[in-house]
Amino acid sequence: MKKIISLLSVLLATVSYAHDDVNSDKKVFSEVVVTEGVSMLQGTGGNIGLLNGEDGLLIIDDDYKVNVGALEKVLDMEEGKPRFIINTHWHNDHTGGNEHLGEYVTIIAHDNVRKRLSTDQEIKFFGMKIQASEKPALPVITFDSSLSLHFNGQELNVVHYPNGHTDGDSIVLIQPANVVHMGDHFFSGKFPFVDVESGGNVIGMTNNIKAIIARLDSNVKVIPGHGPLSTLSDLKDYGYMLETTSATVKEAIDEGMSLKKIQAKGLPDRWKSWGEGFIDEGKWIEMIHISLKAKEHE
C-alpha cells in the first residue's frame, strides 16, 4: 500500500507542474540498447522507445512532465530535437512531456488519446482527477485502427488494441529491427494497472495480448510499458498470468464469493511476486472483479 500511495503522490503532483519546474539538472534516464538504432529509456514513468538514425529522432512516449528537461538533455546527447512522438495511450506517465515537446514536435496517437487529453479525466480507482491538457500536448495526427511511419530505414506500424489498458492503447511494431513497444498493455513480471474508467478491461487486455503474441516471432525484443527489456517468453508468461488469474477470480464469483472473500483467499502462490510492484494482489483481484462484472453487462 505504501508503494501505491507513493506513486500516486507522484502522479498527482505532475498534474500541475509549470515548465519552470521540470527536472533538468540531474540524471533521470538510463538508456538500454535494444538493437542498432533503437534504445529504451527508463525514467520514473513509462518506458520510452527511441529511434535514432539518418532521419533524426523519434520517441515513443515521453514520461512525466517534471522529467521533460532531463529527457531533452538525453535527446540532445543523441542527435537533438525529435521529429515525432508516438503516444501509446493518454496517462501522464507516458504523455507528460507532450505539453513542452509538442511546441516543436509532431505528436501521433489514437483518436481516443486526443479525446481524453483534451478533456478533464477522473480515475476513481485511485481518487485522481486530471485536468485537460493544453493545446501543445494534444496529438495532431490521430488514427482509428492503425498507422504506418517510415523512418530511419524502419517501418513503424502503430496498431490500436481496444479496451485493454484503456480505450486508446496502441502498440508499435518496428521492422526490420524486430522490436515491439507494448505501452501499458505489458507490465513485465508485475500485475498491470487496468484503467476501467478509461475503457480498460482485464478480459480485453487478455484477448489483446493473445492477438499480439500471434503476430510476433521468437526473436522479437519487447519494450514493456513498465519493467525491463523483455522477450517473447516474458510476454507469454504475462499472458498466462492474465488468463489464469482471471479464471481464478471468475471461478470464485461463480461460487458466490464476495470480492472481499476472494481477496482474503488470494491467488495461487505462483503469482505472489507479481504483486510486489505498483499493483498489489488485492488491487489486481479487484480490477479483474470489476472487469468480469462489466463484461456480464455488455
C-alpha positions in Angstrom: 0.0 0.0 0.0 2.9 2.4 0.7 4.2 1.9 -2.8 0.8 2.8 -4.2 0.4 5.9 -2.1 3.9 7.0 -3.0 3.4 6.6 -6.7 0.0 8.3 -6.6 1.7 11.2 -4.9 4.0 11.5 -7.9 1.1 11.1 -10.4 -1.0 13.8 -8.7 2.0 16.1 -8.3 2.7 16.0 -12.0 -0.7 17.3 -13.0 0.0 20.9 -12.1 3.8 21.4 -12.8 4.8 24.5 -14.7 7.5 24.5 -17.4 10.0 26.1 -15.0 9.6 23.2 -12.6 10.9 20.5 -14.9 13.9 18.3 -14.0 16.9 19.2 -16.0 19.9 19.1 -13.6 20.0 15.5 -12.5 20.3 12.2 -14.3 16.8 10.7 -14.5 17.0 8.4 -17.5 19.1 5.3 -18.2 19.5 4.0 -21.7 19.2 0.3 -22.7 20.4 -0.5 -26.2 17.7 -2.7 -27.8 19.3 -3.1 -31.3 21.1 -0.9 -33.7 19.3 2.5 -33.9 16.7 1.5 -31.2 17.0 2.1 -27.5 14.8 2.1 -24.4 15.0 5.0 -21.9 13.9 4.2 -18.4 13.0 7.1 -16.1 10.4 7.4 -13.4 7.4 6.9 -15.7 6.7 4.6 -18.6 9.5 3.3 -20.7 10.4 5.4 -23.7 11.3 4.0 -27.1 14.0 5.9 -29.0 14.8 5.6 -32.7 18.0 7.3 -33.9 19.3 7.5 -37.4 19.8 9.4 -40.6 16.2 10.8 -40.5 16.7 12.1 -36.9 15.0 11.1 -33.7 11.6 9.6 -33.0 10.4 8.7 -29.5 7.6 6.5 -28.2 6.1 8.1 -25.1 7.7 10.9 -23.1 7.5 10.2 -19.3 6.2 12.7 -16.7 6.1 16.4 -17.3 8.5 17.0 -14.5 11.2 15.0 -16.4 11.0 16.7 -19.7 14.1 18.8 -19.1 16.1 15.7 -18.3 14.7 13.9 -21.4 15.7 16.8 -23.6 19.2 16.5 -22.3 19.3 12.9 -23.3 18.0 13.7 -26.7 20.5 16.5 -27.2 23.3 13.9 -26.5 21.8 11.7 -29.2 21.0 14.0 -32.2 18.9 16.9 -30.9 15.2 17.5 -31.1 12.9 14.6 -32.0 10.8 14.9 -35.1 7.9 12.7 -33.9 6.4 11.5 -30.7 4.1 8.4 -30.6 1.9 8.2 -27.5 0.8 4.7 -26.7 -2.1 6.0 -24.5 -3.1 9.1 -22.6 -1.8 8.5 -19.0 0.6 11.3 -17.9 3.5 9.0 -17.0 3.6 8.4 -20.8 2.4 11.8 -22.1 3.6 14.3 -19.5 6.3 15.6 -21.8 3.8 16.4 -24.5 3.0 19.9 -23.3 6.5 21.2 -23.7 7.8 18.9 -26.5 4.6 19.4 -28.5 5.6 23.0 -29.1 8.1 21.8 -31.7 7.4 18.0 -32.2 4.6 16.3 -34.2 2.6 14.1 -31.8 0.9 11.0 -33.1 -1.7 8.8 -31.2 -5.0 7.0 -31.4 -8.2 9.2 -31.7 -9.2 8.4 -28.1 -5.9 9.7 -26.7 -6.6 13.1 -28.1 -10.2 13.0 -26.8 -9.0 12.1 -23.3 -6.1 14.6 -23.1 -8.4 17.4 -24.3 -11.0 16.9 -21.6 -10.9 16.5 -17.8 -10.5 12.9 -16.7 -11.0 11.0 -13.5 -9.5 7.7 -12.3 -11.9 6.8 -9.5 -10.0 3.7 -8.7 -7.3 5.9 -7.2 -9.3 9.0 -6.5 -7.5 11.0 -9.1 -8.7 14.0 -11.1 -6.7 15.1 -14.1 -7.3 18.4 -15.9 -7.5 18.7 -19.6 -4.1 19.3 -21.3 -3.0 22.5 -23.0 -3.1 22.6 -26.8 0.6 21.8 -27.4 0.2 18.5 -25.6 -2.5 17.2 -27.9 -1.7 14.8 -30.8 -2.0 16.5 -34.1 -2.1 13.2 -36.1 -4.6 10.7 -34.9 -5.9 7.4 -36.3 -8.7 4.8 -35.8 -7.1 1.4 -36.2 -3.5 1.6 -37.4 -0.9 3.9 -38.9 2.5 3.4 -40.5 5.6 5.6 -40.4 8.7 5.0 -42.5 11.7 6.4 -40.5 15.4 5.6 -40.2 15.0 2.6 -42.5 12.3 1.1 -40.3 8.6 0.7 -40.8 6.7 1.5 -37.6 3.3 0.0 -37.6 1.2 1.7 -34.8 -1.7 -0.6 -34.1 -4.7 0.1 -31.8 -5.9 -2.6 -29.5 -9.2 -1.6 -27.9 -10.4 -1.9 -24.3 -7.3 -3.4 -22.8 -5.4 -1.0 -20.6 -7.6 1.9 -21.7 -9.8 2.6 -24.8 -6.9 4.3 -26.7 -3.9 2.0 -26.4 -1.6 1.2 -29.3 1.5 -1.0 -29.7 4.3 0.0 -32.0 5.8 -2.8 -34.2 9.2 -1.8 -35.6 10.6 -3.8 -38.6 13.1 -4.9 -39.7 14.5 -4.2 -36.3 12.1 -6.8 -34.9 11.2 -4.7 -31.8 7.7 -4.0 -30.3 6.9 -1.3 -27.8 3.9 -2.6 -25.9 2.9 0.5 -23.9 0.9 -0.3 -20.8 -0.6 -3.4 -22.3 2.5 -5.0 -20.7 3.9 -4.6 -17.2 6.8 -7.1 -17.3 6.7 -9.5 -14.4 4.1 -7.5 -12.5 0.3 -7.1 -12.2 -0.7 -4.2 -14.5 -2.9 -1.3 -13.9 -6.1 -1.5 -15.9 -7.9 1.8 -16.1 -11.5 0.7 -16.2 -12.8 4.3 -16.0 -11.0 4.9 -19.3 -12.5 1.9 -21.1 -9.9 -0.7 -20.0 -10.8 -4.2 -19.1 -8.7 -7.2 -17.9 -10.5 -9.6 -20.2 -10.0 -7.3 -23.2 -6.3 -7.0 -22.3 -6.0 -10.8 -22.1 -7.5 -11.2 -25.6 -5.3 -8.4 -27.0 -2.2 -10.0 -25.6 -3.1 -13.3 -27.3 -3.6 -11.5 -30.6 -0.3 -9.6 -30.3 1.7 -12.7 -29.4 0.3 -14.4 -32.5 2.0 -11.8 -34.7 5.4 -11.8 -33.1 8.4 -14.2 -33.7 10.6 -15.9 -31.1 13.5 -13.4 -31.5 11.4 -10.2 -31.0 12.7 -7.7 -28.5 9.9 -6.4 -26.3 9.8 -3.0 -24.7 7.2 -3.1 -21.9 5.3 0.0 -20.6 7.0 -0.7 -17.3 9.8 -3.1 -16.4 12.9 -4.4 -18.0 13.6 -5.1 -21.7 11.8 -8.4 -22.3 11.4 -11.4 -24.6 8.5 -13.2 -26.2 8.7 -15.8 -23.4 8.2 -13.0 -20.8 5.2 -11.7 -22.7 3.8 -15.3 -22.9 4.2 -15.6 -19.1 2.4 -12.4 -18.7 -0.5 -13.5 -20.9 -0.7 -16.8 -19.0 -0.9 -14.8 -15.8 -3.8 -12.7 -17.1 -5.7 -15.7 -18.3 -5.2 -17.9 -15.1 -5.7 -15.2 -12.5 -8.9 -14.1 -14.3 -10.1 -17.7 -14.4 -9.4 -18.0 -10.6 -11.5 -14.9 -9.8 -14.3 -15.9 -12.1 -14.5 -19.4 -10.5 -14.8 -17.7 -7.1 -17.5 -15.4 -8.3 -19.4 -18.3 -9.8 -19.2 -20.0 -6.4 -20.9 -17.0 -4.8 -17.9 -15.5 -3.1 -17.8 -11.7 -2.4 -14.9 -9.5 -3.6 -13.6 -9.3 0.0 -13.6 -13.0 0.4 -11.8 -13.5 -2.9 -9.2 -11.0 -1.8 -8.8 -12.7 1.5 -8.3 -16.1 -0.1 -5.8 -14.6 -2.6 -4.3 -16.0 -5.8 -2.1 -19.1 -6.2 1.4 -18.8 -4.7 2.9 -18.7 -8.2 1.7 -15.1 -8.6 2.8 -13.7 -5.2 5.9 -11.9 -6.5 3.8 -10.2 -9.3 2.1 -8.2 -6.6 5.3 -6.5 -5.4 5.0 -3.7 -7.9 2.6 -0.8 -8.3 -0.5 -3.0 -8.2 -0.7 -5.5 -5.3 -2.6 -8.7 -5.3 -5.8 -7.2 -3.7 -6.0 -4.4 -6.2 -5.4 -6.8 -9.1 -8.2 -9.1 -7.9 -10.5 -6.0 -7.7 -9.6 -5.0 -11.2 -10.4 -8.5 -12.5 -13.6 -8.5 -10.5 -14.7 -5.1 -12.0 -13.8 -6.3 -15.5 -15.7 -9.5 -15.2 -18.8 -7.7 -13.9 -18.6 -5.2 -16.8 -18.4 -8.0 -19.3 -21.6 -9.5 -17.8 -23.5 -6.3 -18.6 -22.3 -5.8 -22.2 
